[in-house]
């Protein structure tokens, strides 16, 4: 099950995010989303957990939890929307 983790501190690492979610079950993948131009973290990412039970436990425990002064937003990730290819501006 893929979870969305938002309102993350900009200095959080994938390892720290993994540790936060591991308290509620196995974490199979963690990815933080960064700006493609600056490399700056955008404040959200995705965490994958193998079972619905573990995912629901993580959502219940972590949604709204304070991490480094920011209240996390955790819920099931929505399917990725197809985006049209953008043409570069010159």
Secondary structure, DSSP 4 states (H G I P E B T S, - for coil): -EEEEES--TT--HHHHHHHHHTTS---EEEEEE-TTT--EEEEEEEE-SSHHHHHHHHHHHTT-EETTEE-EEEEPPPPPP-PPPPPP-
